[in-house]
């Protein structure tokens, strides 16, 4: 019972992060489930089943707060579903013990990507902001080239480890799409991608590996967090939360990689490096401002 309560709390925290940042539920949940001993296929099935329900709750909440562009949702969902089938095909045909270090390495890469993204301030083009003041519910124009390719790649990683948002959301934000529309649209498209991933996994592997109490505990926690996340996206700074999520992913997956590599006490160098990277990312804007002031003074 205590384990299920912890999983429900993990689902709440993961859904809160995912609904606020447009990323984090899948990698965070997958890391926890893989660390608890579930096979990669069972972990992916569990995460994607939970994401379908929590995703519907998140989509409704984002729709209620008008954070969604329907055309962008379709542009993300269709190639994302195709990629999900490809990812599940790989997952279903490769031995779980072989996949564990590969998935841990992939999660570390995703953690580093999130850390890099949120080491910088999340800025909005002032001209676009002025346009939004006239029509706050209309998504501003942005450079949408490559959206379908990125959505396909996100579908592949979602089918393997439930990681959709870390691939797609940073791409949209790099293209200077306002965070509320990037996160709302990505979360909404994720419902279709997670449903295809879960359905493909169950069709390929059957439902025997799914731990139903774990799924229920995770989705209950996730559903409870969805409306809080949709509201908080307008009020809670995304950068500190993004840095924290990246640190969690890195710390969680250093252990499996170190075990695979046969490292003993040396693994603590990896943990120390994570602490240094997270600290540097958190302090980056302040350090840049200080150096800029020092250069201006010297000039």
C-alpha positions in Angstrom: 0.0 0.0 0.0 2.8 2.4 0.9 4.4 1.7 -2.5 1.2 2.5 -4.3 0.9 5.8 -2.4 4.4 6.7 -3.4 3.6 5.9 -7.0 0.4 8.0 -6.8 2.5 10.9 -5.5 5.0 10.3 -8.2 2.2 10.4 -10.8 0.9 13.7 -9.3 4.4 15.3 -9.4 5.1 14.0 -12.9 1.7 15.2 -14.2 2.2 18.6 -12.6 5.6 18.9 -14.2 4.3 17.7 -17.6 1.3 20.0 -17.6 3.5 23.0 -16.7 6.5 22.3 -18.9 5.0 20.1 -21.6 7.5 17.4 -20.7 8.6 15.2 -17.8 5.8 12.7 -17.1 7.1 9.8 -19.3 10.8 10.1 -18.5 10.2 10.7 -14.8 7.7 7.8 -14.5 9.8 5.5 -16.7 12.8 6.1 -14.5 10.9 5.3 -11.3 9.3 2.1 -12.8 12.6 0.9 -14.3 14.4 1.5 -11.0 11.7 -0.6 -9.3 12.5 -3.6 -11.4 9.8 -3.5 -14.2 10.8 -4.6 -17.6 11.2 -1.9 -20.3 8.1 -3.1 -22.1 6.0 -3.2 -18.9 7.2 0.2 -17.8 6.4 1.7 -21.2 2.9 0.1 -21.3 2.2 1.3 -17.7 3.3 4.8 -18.4 1.5 5.2 -21.7 -1.8 3.8 -20.2 -1.5 6.3 -17.4 -0.7 9.1 -19.9 -3.8 8.4 -21.9 -6.1 9.2 -18.9 -3.9 12.0 -17.4 -3.5 13.4 -20.9 -7.3 13.6 -21.4 -7.5 15.5 -18.1 -4.6 17.8 -19.1 -6.1 18.4 -22.5 -9.5 19.4 -21.1 -7.8 21.6 -18.6 -5.6 23.3 -21.3 -8.7 23.7 -23.5 -10.5 25.3 -20.5 -7.7 27.8 -20.1 -7.4 28.3 -23.9 -3.8 27.1 -24.2 -4.4 25.0 -27.4 -4.1 25.5 -31.1 -6.1 22.7 -32.9 -4.2 22.9 -36.2 -0.9 22.5 -34.3 -2.3 19.5 -32.3 -3.1 17.7 -35.6 0.3 18.5 -37.1 1.9 16.9 -34.0 -0.4 14.0 -33.4 -0.5 12.3 -36.8 3.3 11.9 -37.3 3.7 11.3 -33.6 1.4 8.2 -33.8 3.4 6.9 -36.7 6.6 7.3 -34.7 5.0 5.6 -31.7 4.4 2.4 -33.8 8.0 2.4 -34.8 9.2 2.8 -31.2 7.0 0.0 -30.0 8.2 -2.3 -32.7 11.8 -1.8 -31.5 10.8 -2.3 -27.9 8.9 -5.5 -28.6 11.7 -7.1 -30.6 14.8 -6.4 -28.4 15.6 -8.2 -25.2 14.8 -6.1 -22.0 18.2 -6.6 -20.4 19.8 -5.3 -23.6 17.5 -2.3 -23.7 17.9 -1.2 -20.0 21.3 0.6 -20.4 20.2 2.0 -23.8 17.0 3.5 -22.3 19.0 4.8 -19.4 21.4 6.5 -21.7 18.5 7.9 -23.8 16.9 9.3 -20.6 20.3 10.9 -19.7 20.4 12.6 -23.1 16.8 13.8 -22.7 17.7 15.1 -19.2 20.7 17.0 -20.6 18.4 18.4 -23.4 15.9 19.7 -20.8 18.7 21.1 -18.7 20.2 23.0 -21.6 16.8 24.3 -22.6 15.9 25.6 -19.2 19.4 26.9 -18.4 18.3 29.9 -20.5 15.3 32.2 -19.7 12.0 31.3 -21.5 11.5 34.4 -23.5 8.6 35.6 -25.7 9.0 37.9 -28.7 7.7 41.3 -27.5 6.0 42.0 -30.8 4.1 38.6 -30.5 3.2 39.5 -26.9 1.7 42.8 -28.1 -0.4 40.9 -30.7 -1.6 38.4 -28.0 -2.8 41.3 -25.9 -5.3 42.1 -28.6 -6.3 38.5 -29.0 -4.9 36.4 -26.2 -6.6 33.2 -27.4 -4.9 33.2 -30.8 -1.6 31.4 -31.3 1.0 33.7 -32.9 2.7 32.8 -36.1 6.0 30.9 -35.8 8.4 29.0 -37.9 6.8 25.6 -38.2 9.3 23.9 -40.5 10.3 20.5 -39.3 7.4 20.1 -36.9 6.3 16.8 -38.5 9.9 15.3 -38.4 10.3 16.2 -34.7 6.9 14.8 -33.9 7.8 11.5 -35.5 11.0 11.4 -33.5 9.0 12.2 -30.4 6.6 9.3 -31.2 9.5 6.9 -31.4 10.9 7.8 -28.0 7.4 7.8 -26.5 6.9 4.3 -27.7 10.1 3.2 -26.1 10.2 5.2 -22.8 7.1 7.4 -22.8 9.2 10.5 -23.7 7.2 12.7 -26.0 7.4 16.2 -24.5 11.2 16.4 -24.0 11.7 16.0 -27.8 8.8 18.1 -29.1 8.3 20.9 -26.6 11.9 22.3 -26.6 11.7 22.4 -30.4 8.6 24.5 -30.4 10.0 26.8 -27.7 13.3 27.2 -29.7 11.1 28.4 -32.5 9.9 31.1 -30.1 6.3 29.8 -29.8 4.8 31.1 -26.6 5.1 28.5 -23.9 1.4 28.2 -23.1 0.6 27.2 -26.6 3.6 24.9 -27.0 2.8 23.1 -23.7 -1.0 23.0 -24.3 -0.8 21.7 -27.8 1.9 19.2 -27.0 0.0 17.8 -24.1 -3.1 17.5 -26.1 -1.4 15.7 -29.0 0.2 13.4 -26.5 -3.1 11.7 -25.8 -3.3 10.2 -29.3 0.4 9.3 -29.3 0.2 7.6 -25.9 -3.0 5.7 -26.9 -1.3 4.3 -30.0 1.8 3.4 -28.0 -0.2 1.6 -25.3 -2.4 -0.1 -27.8 0.5 -1.3 -29.9 2.4 -2.6 -26.9 -0.6 -4.5 -25.6 -1.2 -5.9 -29.1 2.4 -7.0 -29.4 3.1 -8.3 -25.9 -0.3 -8.9 -24.4 -1.5 -7.4 -21.1 0.2 -9.9 -18.8 3.1 -7.5 -18.0 0.9 -4.6 -16.9 0.6 -4.0 -13.2 -3.0 -2.7 -12.9 -2.7 -1.3 -9.4 0.4 0.6 -10.4 -1.4 2.0 -13.4 -4.4 3.1 -11.4 -2.3 4.7 -8.6 -0.2 6.6 -11.2 -3.2 7.9 -13.2 -5.1 8.9 -10.0 -2.2 11.1 -9.0 -1.8 12.4 -12.5 -5.5 13.3 -13.0 -5.5 15.2 -9.7 -2.5 17.3 -10.8 -3.8 18.1 -14.4 -6.0 21.1 -13.6 -3.4 22.5 -11.2 -0.8 22.3 -13.9 -3.0 24.0 -16.5 -3.6 26.8 -14.1 0.0 27.0 -12.9 1.5 27.4 -16.4 0.4 31.0 -16.2 1.8 31.6 -12.8 4.8 29.4 -11.9 8.2 30.1 -13.6 9.0 27.3 -16.0 12.8 27.5 -15.7 13.4 26.4 -12.1 11.0 23.5 -12.6 12.7 22.5 -15.8 16.1 22.5 -14.2 14.8 20.4 -11.3 13.2 17.8 -13.7 16.5 17.5 -15.6 18.4 17.0 -12.4 16.0 14.2 -11.4 16.3 12.4 -14.7 20.1 12.6 -14.6 20.4 11.4 -11.0 17.9 8.6 -11.5 19.6 7.1 -14.5 23.3 7.5 -13.5 22.9 4.4 -11.3 21.7 1.9 -14.0 24.4 3.1 -16.4 27.1 2.8 -13.7 25.9 -0.8 -12.9 26.0 -1.7 -16.6 29.5 -0.3 -16.9 30.6 -2.2 -13.7 31.5 0.9 -11.8 31.7 1.0 -8.1 32.7 4.1 -6.1 33.5 5.8 -9.4 29.8 6.3 -10.0 29.9 9.1 -7.4 31.9 11.1 -9.8 28.9 10.9 -12.1 26.6 12.2 -9.3 29.0 15.0 -8.6 29.0 16.0 -12.2 25.2 16.1 -12.2 25.2 18.4 -9.2 27.7 20.7 -10.9 25.8 20.8 -14.2 22.5 21.5 -12.4 24.0 24.2 -10.3 25.6 25.8 -13.4 22.3 25.7 -15.3 20.5 27.3 -12.4 23.0 30.1 -12.0 23.7 30.6 -15.7 21.5 33.8 -16.3 22.9 35.4 -13.1 26.5 34.6 -14.1 25.9 35.9 -17.6 24.4 39.1 -16.3 27.4 39.6 -13.9 29.9 39.0 -16.6 28.1 41.4 -19.0 28.1 44.1 -16.2 31.8 43.5 -15.6 32.6 43.8 -19.4 30.6 47.0 -19.6 32.4 48.5 -16.7 35.8 47.5 -18.1 34.8 49.0 -21.5 
